[in-house]
């Protein structure tokens, strides 16, 4: 996924919201900044972070980025608890309603 293609997409299409998952979130947040846009970003988290991201620095960065999103969808109760434990803003976490 090309950062500059996303920036151009945001500028050209001016979407209301972009929905992403897991580590792609970082690219979209940066693209929103570069496009000087207020597009809402909704991300969903599907796995335990220590399995997905080995580096402690990368894990901490991902949690910080989640706090820059407008909403974070937790796809299970376990992921919801993990996001809370990792200090993702509870006001942003949306539990999956299925």
N, C-alpha and C positions, 0 to 999 in steps of 0.2 A: 504494500500500500504506500503510495507516494504522498508525502506530506504536502508538496506543492499542488498536486492534483486535488487534494481535499480543500486546501486554501482556495483554489480557483472555483471549486464546486460551491463552497460556502458563499463566495462573493457573487457568483453568477446566479445561483438558484435561490439564495437567501431563505433556506429552510427554517421552519419554526423550531424543529427539534432534530437531533441526530441521535440514533440509538446504536450503541456499541457494546462490546463485551470484552472483559478482562484487559489484557495489556494493550490492546488497540486504543484504549481510552487515552493514553498519554499522547499519541499522535493527534487525535481529534482535539484534545484540549489545546495543544500547541497551535494547531491549525486555526482554531477559533481565535486565539490571541493574535496570530499573524494576519488574519483576515479582518481584525478589529470588529468582530461580530458579537452579538449577544445571543446567538443561537443557543437554545437549551440543549444540554448534553445529558442523556440518560444512559447509564451503563448497567450491565447485569454481571453478576459474579457467579460462576458455575463450579468452582473447585477450590479446594483448600490451597491457599497461597504457597505454603511451604513445599507442596508438590509441584506447583506450576513454576515458581520462581525461586531458584536456589539461593541467590545472593540476598543477604540481609539488607543491603543498601537498596536493591531493586524492590524488595518487599515493602520497605518503609516508604520509598518514593511512590509506589503504587497506591498505598493507603492515603498518602497526602493528596495525590491526584484525585482519588475518589471523593475527597472533601471539596474539590473544585467542580464537581458535577452537580447538576440540579437534582438528580435522583440516582440512587443505586438500588437495583432490584436484587434482592437476595432470593435465590431460587429454591431454598430449603430453610428449615428452621436451624439446621446446623450452620449453614453459611450466614444466616442472620446473626447468630450468636458469635461467630468468628468475626464478622464485621464490627460488631459492638466491642468485642475484646480488643480489636486492633485500633480502636478509637476513631472509627469512621463516624462522622456526625450522625447521631441517631435520628435527627430530623430529616435526613436525606435518604435513609434506608426504607425501602418499600418491600415488605414481605410478599412473596408470590402468593396469589390468592387462589391458586388451583387446589 
